[in-house]
Amino acid sequence: MAISKTLTSIQKEIITQTLTLRYSKHLQPLSYELSHTDFQNKPMSNHEEFIEKNISQEISNQLGEYSGKIGISLSSGIDSTLVLSLLRKQYPENEIESISVKFSDSFSEIQASQKISEKFETNHHILEIDNFLEQLPAAISIVEQPFWDLHWYNLTKEMKKFSNVFFSGDGGDELFGGYTFRYKKFMDLTNIDSTVEEKISTYLNCHERDWVNDQEEIFGKNCSFNWNDIHKILKPYFDNSLDRLSQVFLADYNGKLLHNMQPLYSRIHKYFDIKHIAPIQNKELINYSCQLPNNLKYNLEQNTGKLVFLSILEKFGIKKLVSLEKRGFSVNTEKLWYSYGRKIFNYYFDKSNLIEDQIINKNWIEKYISNDSLDFRYVNKFLGLLALEVWYRLFITKEMNSSEKLIA
């Protein structure tokens, strides 16, 4: 099977970008991209009041006089708790169906989310996912892209049982300083004299789930990889006059939020015919976030983010309920890999189309596949390759059905 007849140049770029950045610039966002000129600190006051009113107004604009059940994705995090508190304040009589996810052998925020649910009187549901990979073919068939972290498929499918309206706190991390683990590492490893290329390399290094040292060795000769192509994507975010932290904010917003979460989630919502509302991502608040001083987003000494959101929660007397550490709904990929992920991977890569068509380098896989103490970045990379193999079989060779389940 000649590669020229199977993959277009755009598909090759999607593969290399997805396996390096966990997003692709070829995926069309719902919001507009930002540039460094949008980040201009302006004299402002009453930040908490503005943000609270803005989110509340967006909720009203989206719901109107809706009297039915309202769904919300609820972790123990800052964003979803803030949205829920404002939602309940405006719609005190509506039934609210909240859902949290519990992955096997992973950190659980269930107890904390249940307390938040009790505070705001929601009907709380726990979605337990034992085999995180089982429904990967179904999810990939909907988004039509080679991504492995598609828990939103499971969450939306479950929410559809309770409500056709689905709220989330998506966007808070990218707009108001939620990726604290990345900021601290980036600031520690760079300085004001760092070159553009140094900052780009450091930024990639700080994306701890998406990048490995020998990244270029993953790809075969029919899907060539070049670091210059990746750096070219990121260069506009770091080749400007912004301070270093603002450059990271700019790169984060224009990356995973715009070219992963927004386009992928929207396809899932469309498939299940569910109305998704992410009130933090409205145009006015996006613009406002660019003008908000960094010291109201992130405290480097305490390594704490979303400070203005925390101030609002403190005013409501609920700050103590939320987790300050960035977690969200996260699966422990290392335990997943060694409990059943590697077995599934080996089954599908025993006769891999990706290897046969020289898209992925067999030697790279053989170098690491038997390692019983892989760094989590390599584990995540193997999961990315598994998703790519599923996507390839669904859309290129068409030998897999979306109803097939990945079972160890």
N, C-alpha and C positions, 0 to 999 in steps of 0.2 A: 504494500500500500504506500504509494508515494506521498510524502508529507505535503507536497505542493497542492495535492488534491484534497487535503483534509483540513489544514489550518491556514487561515488568512494571516496576514501580517498583524492585524489588530488582535486576533485571538492569541498570537504569540506574545504580544505586549501585555495583554490581560493576564496571561499565565505568569510572566516574569514579574510584573508589578504586584500581582496578588500574592505571590510567594515571597516577595521581598518587603512590601509595604502593608500588606493585608487590605489593600484597596486598589482600585484601578481608575485611572483618569478617564477611561472610556465609558464609565458608568455615569449617567446623567443625574445630577443632583436635583433636589426639589427647591433648594434655596440658591442664592447667588454666591459666587466666590468673592472673597475679600482680598484686598491688596494692602500693602503697607501704608498707603495713603489714607486708608479708613481708620487706622489706629492713631488717633489724635486726642490726647488727654485734654479735656475741657473743664473749666470751672463748673462744678456741679455740687449740688447739695440734696439732702433728703433722698439718698440713694435707695434706702429700704422702702420708703413710701412710694417712690416711682416704680420700682420693680414689683412690689406687691400689687399696686393698682394695675400695672400693665398685664401681669399674668392673669389677674382676676378678670380684666376686661376681655382678654383673649378667650378665656373660658366661656364667658357670657356670649361673645361673638360666635363661638363655635356651637354652643348648646342652645342658646335662645331660651325658650320656655319648655324645653324638653322635660318630660315628667317620667320617663322610663328608667330602667336600670342603667347605671353607669359603671363601666369597668375601669380598673386601673392596675397597672403593673406596679407592685409594691415590694421593693427591697427594704433594707433598713437604712438606706442612704438618704442623703440630704435632699436631692432633687425630687424624688418621688414623694417624700414626706411633705415637702413644701407645696407641691402641686395638690396633693390630697387635702392638706389643711385649707387651702384656698378654695378648692372644689367643694368641700363639705360646708365651708362658711357660706358659699353662695347658693348651694343646693341642699339645705338642711333636711328636706323631706324625701329626697330621692334615695332609693336603695343603691348602695355602692358595693360592687363586687370587686374585691381586691384579690390578686393572685401573686404568690411568691413561688419561687422554684427551689427545689432541693435536689441537688445532684448527689449520687452515691459517692461515698468516700471523699467528699469535698466539704469545705467550710460552709456551715449553714447559718443563715441569718433569720431562720424561721422564728425563733423565740422573740427576737427584736421586732420583726415585722408584725407579729401577732399583737404585741403590745401597742404598736402604732395603729393597727387595725381597731383594737379595742378603744383607743382614745378617740377615734373618729367614727366609731360605730359602723364599720363595714362588715359585709359578709366575707370572711376571709377563707381563701382556698389555697391548699398547698399542692403544687404540681410536682410529684416525685418522678425523677427521670433516672432509671437504673442504667440503661444502655444509651449513653449520649449519642452514639453513632447510628443507632438502629434505623432511624427514619431519615438518614442523610440523603438517600436517593430521592425521596419525596420532596424534601426541602430544596435540593439542588434543581430538581425538575421545575420548580416554581420560579426560583430566582434566576435560573439559567446561567449561573456563574459558579466557578470552582472554589467555593468557600466552605470551610468546615464548621466554623462557629456560628451555627444557625439555630441557636436555641429559641430565637424569636418565633420560628415556625411553630414549635411546640407550645409556646406561651399563647400565641394568637389562636391556634387551634383550640386550646382549652378555654380561652376567654369567649370564644364564639358560642360556647354552651350557655353562657350567662348573660351576655350583652352584645349589642351591635355597635357600642361606643366604647372605645378603648383609649384611655389616657396613659401617658408616660411622662417621665421627667427627662427624656432624651434631650441632649444639647447642653445641659448644665455643666458637664465636665469640660467640654470644648470651649464654651463661651465664658465661663466664670471661674476657671482654674481648678479643675478637679483631678488632674493627673499629677498629683504631688510627687509620686515616686520618680516621674520623669523630670520634673522641674529641678528638683534638688540635684539629681545626678548630672544633668546638663550644666547647671550653674557651677557645680564643683569641678567639672572637667573642662570648662571653657573660661575665657576671660575676655576683657574688652579688646585685646589685641589678637584674638583668634581670627584666623582667616575664614572666608566663606566656606571653603572646602572642609576645613577643620570642624566648623560648626555643623555642617551637613553630616559628616561622618559620625560626629558625637551624637547628633540627634537620632540617627539610625541605630546607634549603639544603645541609646536610651529607650528604644522601642523593644523592650526586652522579650516580647513574645513573637517577634516577626523577623528576626535577623540572626544569621549564624556566621561564624568567621569565614568559612569556606563556601559562602553562598554561590559563588560563580561556578563551583564544581558540581552543583546539583543538576545543571541543565546539559542535555545532549546536543549534538551538533546541529540538529534540525530545529532547535529553539535557543538560539544564541543569546547569551546574557552579557550585558556590558554595564559596569557600574556608572559609566558616564550618562547612560540613559536615565538611570535612577536619580543621579545628582541633578540632572537637567530639570526634572520634575520639581525638586525641592529648592533649587537655586533662588527663585523669586522670593521665597519666604525668608531667606537668610542674607541675600545680597541687597541690603537696603539700610536705611539709617535708624531703624528701630532698635531699642534696647534688646538684649538677648532674650529675655523672658517673653517679651511681646512677639518676637520672632517665632518662638515655640508655640505661643497661642495661635498665631497666624497659620503655621504649618499644621497644627492639630485640627483646626476648624476646616481648612481646605482639604484635609486628607480623609481620615476615616469617617467623619460625620457626613461630609458631602458626597464622597465617592464609595462609601460602603453602606453605612447604616441607612441613610435616606433612600437610596434607590432599591436596596435589597428589601428593606422593611415594607416599602410601598407596594412592591410586587406581592409580598405575602398578604398584606391587608386587602389588596385587590382580589386575590385568589379566594380569600375567606369572606369577601364582601363585608368588611368591618370598617367602621370609621375610626381612624386613629387620630388622636389629638395630642400634639406635643407643644403645649402653650409656651414653653421657654424658647422655642425656635421661631417665634414670630418676628417679622422684619424689623419692627421698632426696637425690640429688645436686642436683636443681633447688633444693630447699629449702636445702641446704648452700651453694650458690653465692650465695644471697641474704644469707647471714650472713657470708660471707667478706669481710674488709676489702678495700677497693678497691686498696690498695697491694700486694695479692697477685694482683691481676688486671692492673693497668695502671700503667706508669711513664711519666708525662707528659714528663719531661725527656728520656728516651731514646726515647719514643714506641714502647714495646714492650708487648705484651699477653700474656695467658695465662701470667703469670709462674709460677704454681704448677705448671702443666703442664710448663713448661720446667725447673723444678727436678727434677721426676720424671725427665724425659728425661736431664738431666745426671747424675743418680744412676745411670741405666742406661748412661751413657757414649755416648749417641747424640744428644745435643743438636746436635752439629756437622753431623749429617746433614740436619736440617730447615731449611726456609726460614722466616725470622722475619717476612718480609713477607706480608701477607694477599693471597693470590692465588687458591688453590683451582683449580678447572677453569674458566678464564675465557677467553672468546673476544674477540679484538680486533674490536670491533663497527665501528670506523671503517673498517678494511681490508675487513671483510666487506661493509659497505655499498657502498663504491665499487668493489669487485671484481664483486659480483653482486647484493647486496641491493637496491640502488636499482632495478635493472632488473626484478627480481621484483616489487618494490613497484609500479612504474609499470604493469606488466602487469595486476595485480589491481585497481588503483585507476583504470584507464582507464574502467571502468564500475562504480564502487564503490557497493555497496548502502548503505554507511554515509553516503556523501555524498548519494545520492538520497533516503534517508529522513531526511536532516538530523540525523543523530546526530553526525557529524563535520563540521567547518567546512572546506569546500573552499578558502576563501581562505587559511587557515593553511597548508595543504599546499602550495599554489601559491607561497606566500611563501618557502618554504625548499627545496622539492624539487630545484631546479636548482643549489643552492649546492654548490660543490665543496670547501668548507672548513668544513663544519658542525661545531659543537661536539659532542662525543660524546654529550652529553645529548640533543640533538635527533636524533642518529642513533638512539639507543636509543628515543626516542619514536616515531620512524617504524617501528621494528621492533615496538613495542607496537601501533601502528595496523594493521600488517600482520597480526599475530596476531588482532587484533579482527575484521578483515575475514574471516579464515579461520573464526573461531568463528561469525561471523554467517551465513556461507554454509553452515556445517555444521549449525547448530542452529536458525536462525531462518528463512532462506529455503530451506534444505535443498537447495541446488543444487550442493553440493560433496560429493565422496566422500572418506572418510578415507584411501583408498589413493592419492589424487592427490598428486603430488610437486611441490614448488616448485623448478623448475629454470630457471635464467637462460637 
